[in-house]
Amino acid sequence: MAGIVAMRHPGAAIPASALAIAASVIQVPRGKHYPGDLAAGLAIGLAAAGITLAIGNATGMRR
């Protein structure tokens, strides 16, 4: 979600990314995730955002 917000609304990129990072980093000390999980989640999330936006642009669904 933060990736799509950042790509569609560059001015909101820093707050959206900061919120996403804070929500994920807090899980490491709680023992819910390993740091590698965060990196993988980031990569998957950015790839999914890019694909979603590319499909939206290709089909004319961009607002």
N, C-alpha and C positions, 0 to 999 in steps of 0.2 A: 504494500500500500504506500509506504513512504517513497518508494522508487517512482511510482506513477505520479504522486503528488509533486515530487521533485522535477520530473520531466515535463509535466504539464504546467506547473506554476513555479518557476525558478526562485521566486522570492520567498516561497515557503519551504524550499529545500532544506535549509539548515534546521529550522524547528522540527520539521517532519522527521528528518534523519536523526536528530538528537533524541527525539522521543522514542524512535524505534531502537536506537542503540541502547538507551537507558533501560528500556523494557527488556531487552535481551541480556544485557550485561548483568543485570540484577539476578538473573537465574543461575549464574555460575557459582556464587558463594552459597546459594541455597541448595546446591547439589543437584539441580534439575537438568543442567546441561554442562557439557565440556566446552572449552574455548573453540575447539574445532567445529562443534555444532553451530556456533555463532557464525563462523566464517562460511560454512556450507550454506546456512540459511540466508546469509547476505548474498552469496553468489546466485542461489536459486531464486531469491526474491527479485534481484535486479534483472536476471534473465527473463523471468516471468513478466515483469513490468515491461521490458523491451518488446517481448513477443506480443503482449496484449496491446501495446500502443501501435505496433507495426500492423497488426490485424485491423485495429480500429481505423488507422490512416488508410490502409488499402481498401477498406470497404466503405470509406466515406463517413464513418461514424464519429469522426472528431468534431468536437463542438467549437 
